[in-house]
Amino acid sequence: MATASLAFSTPSPLQLRSHRRTASIRASVSESPVTATPSSSSSASPSSKLPLRKIPGDYGLPFIGPIQDRLAYFYWEGRDEFFNTRVRRYGSTVFRANMPPGPFLASDPRVIVLLDAASFPVLFDTSLVEKRDVFTGTFMPSTELTGGFRVLSYLDPSEPNHAPLKRLLFFLLSHRRQAVIPEFRRTFGTLFETMEAEIAAKGKADFGDANDRASFDFLARAFFGRDPKDTELGLDGPGLITKWVLFQLGPILTLGLPSYLEDLFLHSFRLPPALIWGDYDRLVAFFRESAGPVLDEAERMGISREEAVHNILFATCFNTFGGMKILFPGLVKWVGRAGAQLHGRLAQEVRAAVRDVGGGEVTMRAIEAMPLTASAAYEALRIEPPVPMQYGRAKRDMVVTSHDAAFEVRAGEMLFGYQPFATKDARVFDRPQEFVADRFVGAEGASLLRYVVWSNGPETESPSTENKQCAGKNFVVLMARLLLVELFLRYDSFEVEVGASALGSSVKLTSLKKATF
């Protein structure tokens, strides 16, 4: 998700009534091998004790074990069942396994898997784990795909370039903040008009392709004041970005190709970066031409224009565009499936806030007066986080605890968390597998936001130059809320048809019922 943040305030406490409960997370990390000490997200007393248990699981034979785990993960079991099977086998949400891609792309695929809300937060504590070159897991894409630079996402906060680059991305998102809401409404208003026409002509409309086009156009207009179609990039931006991302994430994706071909060519060897140098150069040229004020600010911060342009490109295209490419179809899917009753509640809230608080305009004050809308956005981020995997390498010997046991971790071991399991922890959330749109409404609901961790940190905390939390946390949540606002200002209800996709969900709109009140 985006590694840069707009200076929008976090939502005020949600005011509607909630029936959700808050479970206690008993412990997280300790340097003691006996006593499990609570983390900042713990509600347990410091004297809580958990049994010390050897981490279950093993890595198998060298070379063979990692390949077996890779085949099970992608083909024999599938991603979620891969983890579920081992939880049942070991009776533990903490265990050892190999994570793809393994041979020949990752020199060491061995990880300690964390699958619950108690153990997961250790991955955010940069005093305990190192985040250097672990953004994509046990392997790192070639820097030939990012202009020869290790961009911000791969830097640990202890590295000297981390702080200035993160400050630059804060500037990127804040320097044209007044343009964000109007440009979003203009761009996504056009998207919905296109969807209406396509449904009228064909009976359904592909939201995904239209969302890709709108997302890139919006980001270019909002961040840089440029319309891509008026540049040499034309309409090619989303396609070029998607191909470029595939060259980076291919080793941990499945595209639905025959398994023997896909595993050999996508998961065992790197796709040659030279194949997309020309495409990447076109993207670089667009950002070099369009991002002048941001590049000027970079130089004032002591960052070279060349390093800055590749970081701005990565933050805009990989982090932010990539996040919208996954999050927006997911949000439309979950809200669409929830049905007309929820749609009516959202439409009433959105229209009343715009009318009564915004004076007929979509303003930040009006958006902050929409607690159900905010909660629905958070729930989409909880149930299907756009970046599902987090990694960190232990800086020292420590004890990591689940709800039920404590586990010794040695310095240098890789910790891996699969977030969709942690954010569906039944010890924290009622009905964790269900989309509950008002889950985070009211004081009790708001207290659960600390377990919403899509941004590489709790929703209740803020990104800084000292941590690895997505600097665009507030920006992304605002975009999700704006999508719902635009949708329910225009329509009373809508219907969807959902399929699978290599990145998130494939969503087609089959009905858009225009606003009647």
C-alpha positions in Angstrom: 0.0 0.0 0.0 1.1 3.6 -0.3 4.2 4.5 1.6 3.2 8.2 1.7 0.5 10.1 3.6 -1.7 13.1 3.2 -2.1 15.2 6.2 -5.7 14.4 6.7 -6.8 13.9 10.3 -8.0 10.5 11.4 -11.7 10.2 11.8 -13.4 11.3 15.0 -14.7 8.5 17.2 -17.6 6.9 15.5 -20.9 7.7 17.1 -23.5 5.1 16.1 -24.3 2.2 18.5 -22.2 -0.9 18.2 -22.7 -4.5 19.5 -19.1 -5.6 19.0 -16.9 -6.9 21.8 -13.2 -6.4 22.4 -11.2 -9.5 23.3 -8.0 -9.1 25.3 -4.7 -9.7 23.6 -2.7 -11.2 26.4 0.9 -10.8 25.3 3.3 -10.1 22.5 7.0 -10.0 23.1 9.5 -10.4 25.9 13.2 -10.8 26.2 12.6 -13.2 29.1 12.3 -16.9 28.2 9.7 -17.3 31.0 7.5 -14.3 31.4 5.5 -13.0 28.5 5.3 -9.2 28.6 2.5 -7.4 26.9 3.1 -5.1 23.9 1.6 -1.7 23.4 -1.5 -3.5 22.0 -1.9 -5.7 25.0 -4.5 -5.3 27.7 -3.0 -8.0 29.9 -1.2 -7.3 33.1 2.6 -7.5 33.0 2.6 -10.5 35.3 0.7 -12.7 32.9 2.5 -16.0 32.3 2.2 -18.3 29.3 3.7 -21.8 28.9 7.0 -21.8 27.0 6.6 -24.0 24.0 9.1 -25.1 21.3 8.0 -23.6 17.9 6.4 -26.5 16.1 7.0 -27.4 12.4 10.1 -27.9 10.4 11.6 -26.9 7.1 12.1 -30.3 5.6 15.2 -31.4 3.7 17.3 -28.6 2.1 16.0 -27.7 -1.4 13.3 -30.4 -1.3 11.4 -29.0 1.7 11.1 -25.5 0.3 9.9 -26.8 -3.1 7.3 -29.0 -1.4 6.0 -26.1 0.6 5.9 -23.9 -2.5 3.9 -26.4 -4.4 1.5 -26.9 -1.5 1.1 -23.2 -1.1 0.3 -22.5 -4.7 -1.2 -25.7 -6.1 -1.8 -28.6 -3.8 -3.6 -26.8 -1.0 -3.8 -23.1 -1.9 -2.7 -20.1 0.2 -5.3 -20.1 3.0 -5.5 -23.8 3.3 -1.7 -24.0 3.5 -1.9 -22.1 6.7 -5.1 -23.7 8.0 -3.7 -27.2 7.5 -0.6 -26.4 9.6 -2.6 -24.7 12.4 -4.6 -27.9 12.8 -1.5 -30.1 12.5 0.5 -28.3 15.1 -2.3 -27.0 17.3 -0.6 -23.6 17.1 -0.9 -20.3 15.3 2.9 -19.9 15.5 5.0 -22.5 13.6 7.9 -23.0 11.2 7.5 -23.3 7.4 9.1 -22.3 4.1 7.6 -19.4 2.3 7.7 -19.0 -1.5 9.4 -18.5 -3.8 12.2 -20.6 -2.4 14.8 -22.2 -4.9 16.2 -20.6 -6.9 15.1 -17.1 -6.1 15.3 -17.0 -2.3 18.6 -18.1 -0.6 16.8 -18.8 2.7 13.0 -19.3 2.6 12.7 -20.4 6.2 10.3 -18.3 8.4 8.4 -18.4 11.7 4.7 -18.0 10.8 2.5 -15.7 13.0 -1.2 -16.1 12.4 -3.0 -14.4 15.4 -3.6 -10.9 16.6 -1.4 -11.4 19.7 1.8 -12.4 18.0 1.4 -10.4 14.8 2.2 -6.9 16.2 5.9 -7.8 16.8 6.3 -7.3 13.0 5.6 -3.6 13.5 8.2 -3.0 16.3 11.4 -1.9 14.6 13.3 -2.1 17.9 12.8 -5.8 17.7 12.7 -6.6 14.0 14.7 -5.3 11.0 12.8 -4.4 7.9 15.7 -4.1 5.5 14.9 -5.7 2.1 11.9 -7.7 3.4 9.1 -5.7 1.7 8.4 -8.6 -0.7 9.4 -11.3 1.7 12.3 -13.8 1.5 13.4 -12.5 -1.9 13.9 -9.0 -3.3 13.2 -8.0 -6.9 16.1 -6.6 -8.9 16.9 -2.9 -8.4 17.1 -2.8 -12.2 13.3 -2.5 -11.9 13.7 0.7 -9.8 16.4 2.6 -11.6 19.2 1.0 -9.6 17.9 2.3 -6.3 16.7 0.5 -3.2 13.5 2.5 -2.8 11.9 3.5 0.5 9.8 0.3 0.9 13.0 -1.8 1.2 14.7 0.5 3.7 14.9 -0.1 7.4 14.2 3.0 9.5 17.8 2.8 10.8 19.2 3.5 7.3 20.1 7.2 6.7 18.0 7.6 3.5 14.8 6.3 5.2 13.8 9.5 7.0 14.4 12.0 4.2 12.6 9.8 1.6 9.6 9.3 3.9 9.4 13.1 4.5 9.5 13.5 0.8 6.5 11.3 0.3 4.6 13.1 3.1 5.3 16.3 1.0 4.1 14.5 -2.2 0.7 13.9 -0.7 0.3 17.2 1.2 1.5 19.8 -1.2 -1.7 19.7 -3.4 -4.2 18.4 -0.8 -6.9 20.9 -1.9 -7.0 19.1 -5.2 -7.7 15.7 -3.8 -11.5 15.7 -3.2 -12.4 17.6 -6.4 -10.1 15.5 -8.6 -11.4 12.3 -7.1 -15.0 13.3 -7.7 -14.3 14.4 -11.3 -12.4 11.2 -12.1 -14.6 8.7 -10.4 -17.8 10.5 -11.5 -16.7 9.8 -15.0 -16.0 6.2 -14.1 -19.6 5.7 -12.9 -21.0 7.4 -15.9 -19.0 5.0 -18.0 -20.3 2.1 -15.9 -23.9 3.2 -16.4 -23.5 3.3 -20.2 -21.8 -0.1 -20.4 -24.5 -1.7 -18.2 -27.2 -0.2 -20.5 -25.4 -1.5 -23.6 -24.1 -4.9 -22.4 -26.0 -5.8 -19.1 -22.8 -5.6 -17.0 -19.6 -3.5 -16.7 -16.1 -4.5 -15.7 -15.2 -2.3 -12.7 -11.6 -3.5 -12.6 -10.3 -2.0 -15.9 -12.2 1.2 -15.4 -10.9 1.5 -11.9 -7.3 1.1 -13.1 -7.8 3.9 -15.6 -9.5 6.2 -13.1 -7.1 5.5 -10.3 -4.0 6.4 -12.3 -5.7 9.5 -13.8 -6.8 10.6 -10.4 -3.3 10.2 -8.8 -1.6 12.1 -11.7 -4.2 14.9 -11.5 -4.2 15.2 -7.7 -0.5 14.8 -7.1 1.0 16.6 -10.1 -1.8 18.5 -11.8 -1.2 16.5 -15.0 -3.7 14.6 -17.1 -1.8 11.5 -18.5 -3.7 11.5 -21.8 -2.3 14.9 -22.6 1.3 13.6 -22.3 3.4 11.2 -24.3 2.3 8.5 -21.8 -1.3 8.7 -23.2 -3.6 6.0 -22.0 -0.8 3.4 -21.5 0.0 4.1 -17.8 -2.1 1.4 -16.0 -1.0 -1.3 -18.4 2.7 -0.4 -18.1 2.4 -0.4 -14.3 0.6 -3.7 -14.2 3.4 -5.3 -16.3 6.1 -3.7 -14.2 4.5 -4.9 -10.9 4.2 -8.4 -12.4 8.0 -8.5 -12.9 8.5 -7.7 -9.2 5.8 -9.8 -7.6 5.6 -12.7 -10.1 7.5 -15.1 -7.8 4.8 -14.8 -5.2 1.7 -14.8 -7.5 -0.2 -17.4 -9.3 -1.8 -16.4 -12.7 -3.8 -19.5 -13.4 -1.3 -20.9 -15.9 -0.6 -24.6 -16.1 1.2 -25.3 -12.8 4.3 -26.9 -14.3 4.9 -23.9 -16.6 4.0 -21.3 -14.0 6.2 -22.8 -11.3 9.2 -23.1 -13.6 9.1 -19.7 -15.3 7.4 -17.5 -12.6 8.5 -19.0 -9.3 11.9 -20.5 -10.0 13.7 -17.8 -12.0 13.5 -14.0 -12.4 11.8 -12.5 -15.4 14.6 -10.5 -17.1 14.2 -6.8 -16.2 15.5 -5.9 -19.7 12.2 -7.0 -21.1 10.4 -4.0 -19.6 13.1 -1.3 -19.5 11.5 0.5 -22.3 8.1 0.5 -20.5 9.7 1.6 -17.3 11.6 4.4 -19.0 8.2 5.8 -20.3 6.9 5.9 -16.7 10.1 7.6 -15.5 9.8 10.2 -18.2 6.3 11.0 -17.2 7.2 11.5 -13.6 10.4 13.4 -14.4 8.3 15.8 -16.5 5.3 16.0 -14.2 6.7 16.0 -10.6 8.8 19.2 -10.8 7.8 20.8 -7.5 8.2 17.5 -5.6 11.7 16.9 -7.2 12.6 20.5 -6.3 11.6 19.8 -2.7 13.7 16.6 -2.8 16.8 18.6 -3.7 16.1 20.9 -0.8 16.0 17.8 1.4 19.4 16.7 0.1 17.9 13.9 -2.1 19.2 13.7 -5.7 16.5 14.2 -8.3 17.3 10.8 -9.8 16.7 8.9 -6.6 13.7 11.0 -5.9 12.0 10.4 -9.2 12.3 6.6 -8.8 10.9 6.8 -5.3 8.0 9.0 -6.3 7.2 6.6 -9.2 7.3 3.6 -6.8 5.1 5.3 -4.2 2.6 6.4 -6.8 2.5 3.4 -9.1 3.4 0.4 -6.9 2.1 1.5 -3.5 -0.8 3.8 -4.2 -2.1 2.8 -7.6 -1.4 -0.9 -6.7 -3.3 -0.4 -3.4 -6.3 1.2 -5.2 -6.2 -1.6 -7.8 -6.8 -4.2 -5.0 -8.8 -2.2 -2.4 -11.4 -0.6 -4.5 -12.8 -3.8 -6.2 -12.7 -5.5 -2.8 -14.7 -2.6 -1.2 -17.2 -2.7 -4.0 -17.5 -6.5 -3.7 -18.1 -6.5 0.0 -20.5 -3.6 0.1 -22.3 -4.9 -3.0 -22.8 -8.4 -1.5 -24.1 -6.8 1.7 -27.3 -5.9 -0.1 -29.9 -3.2 -0.3 -30.5 -2.7 3.4 -26.9 -1.6 4.0 -27.0 0.4 0.8 -30.0 2.4 2.0 -28.3 3.2 5.4 -25.1 4.4 3.6 -27.1 6.5 1.1 -29.1 8.2 3.9 -25.9 8.9 5.9 -23.9 10.2 2.9 -26.6 12.4 1.6 -27.6 13.8 5.0 -23.9 14.7 5.8 -23.3 16.3 2.5 -26.5 18.3 2.8 -26.4 19.3 6.5 -22.7 19.5 7.2 -21.2 20.2 3.8 -23.8 22.6 2.6 -24.4 20.5 -0.5 -20.6 19.9 -1.1 -18.4 17.0 -0.3 -16.0 18.4 2.3 -13.7 16.9 4.9 -16.2 17.9 7.7 -19.0 16.2 5.8 -16.9 13.0 5.3 -16.0 13.0 9.0 -19.7 13.1 9.8 -20.3 9.7 8.2 -19.4 7.0 10.8 -21.0 4.1 9.0 -19.2 5.0 5.8 -15.9 5.1 7.7 -16.6 1.8 9.4 -17.5 0.1 6.1 -14.1 1.2 4.7 -12.3 -0.1 7.8 -14.1 -3.4 7.6 -13.1 -3.9 4.0 -9.5 -3.3 5.0 -9.8 -5.7 7.9 -11.5 -8.6 6.1 -9.3 -8.4 2.9 -6.2 -6.3 3.6 -4.6 -5.2 0.3 -1.1 -6.1 1.4 -1.6 -9.5 3.2 1.9 -10.4 4.1 4.5 -8.7 6.4 8.0 -9.8 7.2 10.7 -8.8 9.7 14.0 -10.3 10.8 14.6 -10.7 14.6 17.3 -8.3 15.8 17.9 -10.2 19.0 16.8 -13.3 20.9 13.3 -12.8 22.2 10.1 -14.5 23.1 7.0 -14.0 20.9 3.7 -15.0 22.3 0.4 -16.1 20.8 -2.9 -16.1 22.9 -1.9 -19.4 24.4 1.9 -20.0 24.5 5.3 -18.3 24.4 7.9 -19.2 21.8 11.7 -18.5 21.8 12.9 -16.7 18.6 16.6 -16.4 17.9 18.4 -13.3 16.5 18.4 -13.5 12.7 15.3 -15.6 12.3 12.7 -14.4 9.8 9.3 -13.7 11.1 6.3 -13.8 8.7 2.7 -12.8 9.3 -0.2 -13.6 7.1 -2.5 -10.7 7.9 -5.9 -12.0 6.9 -5.7 -14.6 9.6 -4.6 -12.0 12.3 -7.4 -9.7 11.3 -10.0 -12.5 11.4 -8.9 -13.7 14.9 -12.0 -15.0 16.6 -10.4 -14.1 20.0 -10.8 -10.4 18.9 -13.7 -10.2 16.5 -17.2 -11.5 16.6 -18.2 -13.2 13.3 -14.7 -12.6 12.0 -15.4 -14.2 8.5 -18.3 -11.9 7.9 -18.4 -8.4 6.4 -20.0 -6.4 9.2 -20.2 -2.9 7.9 -20.9 -1.2 11.3 -18.3 -3.2 13.2 -16.2 -0.1 14.0 -19.1 2.2 14.9 -19.5 3.6 18.4 -16.9 3.7 21.2 -16.7 -0.1 21.5 -16.3 -0.4 17.8 -13.7 2.3 17.7 -11.7 0.3 20.3 -11.3 -2.5 17.8 -9.4 -0.3 15.3 -6.1 -1.1 17.0 -6.5 -4.6 15.4 -6.9 -3.2 11.9 -3.3 -3.4 10.7 -3.5 -3.2 6.9 -1.1 -0.2 7.0 1.8 -2.2 8.5 0.8 -0.9 11.9 -2.4 -0.4 14.0 -5.0 2.0 12.7 -4.9 3.8 16.0 -1.2 4.8 15.5 0.4 7.2 13.0 3.2 6.8 10.5 6.5 8.5 11.2 10.0 8.6 9.9 10.9 6.2 12.7 8.5 3.4 11.7 7.5 1.4 8.7 3.8 2.2 8.9 2.3 3.1 5.5 2.7 6.9 5.4 -0.4 7.0 3.2 -2.6 5.5 5.9 -5.0 8.4 6.2 -4.9 9.0 2.5 -6.0 5.5 1.6 -8.8 5.4 4.1 -10.0 8.7 2.8 -10.0 7.4 -0.8 -12.1 4.4 0.3 -14.6 6.6 2.0 -14.7 8.9 -1.0 -15.5 6.0 -3.3 -18.5 5.1 -1.1 -19.5 8.8 -1.0 -19.5 9.1 -4.7 -21.3 5.8 -5.2 -24.1 6.6 -2.8 -24.6 10.2 -3.8 -25.4 8.8 -7.2 -27.2 5.5 -6.5 -29.6 4.0 -4.0 -28.2 0.5 -4.6 -26.1 -1.7 -6.9 -25.5 -5.3 -7.7 -22.2 -7.1 -8.5 -20.8 -10.2 -10.0 -17.6 -11.4 -8.4 -14.7 -13.6 -9.7 -11.1 -14.3 -8.8 -8.1 -12.3 -9.9 -4.3 -12.6 -9.5 -4.5 -9.4 -7.5 -7.6 -9.2 -5.4 -11.1 -9.6 -6.8 -12.6 -9.4 -10.3 -15.8 -7.3 -10.0 -18.5 -6.6 -12.6 -21.3 -4.2 -11.9 -24.6 -5.7 -13.1 -27.0 -3.0 -11.8 -26.8 0.7 -10.7 -30.1 2.0 -9.3 -30.1 5.8 -9.5 -30.8 7.9 -6.4 -34.4 8.5 -5.7 -34.2 10.7 -2.6 
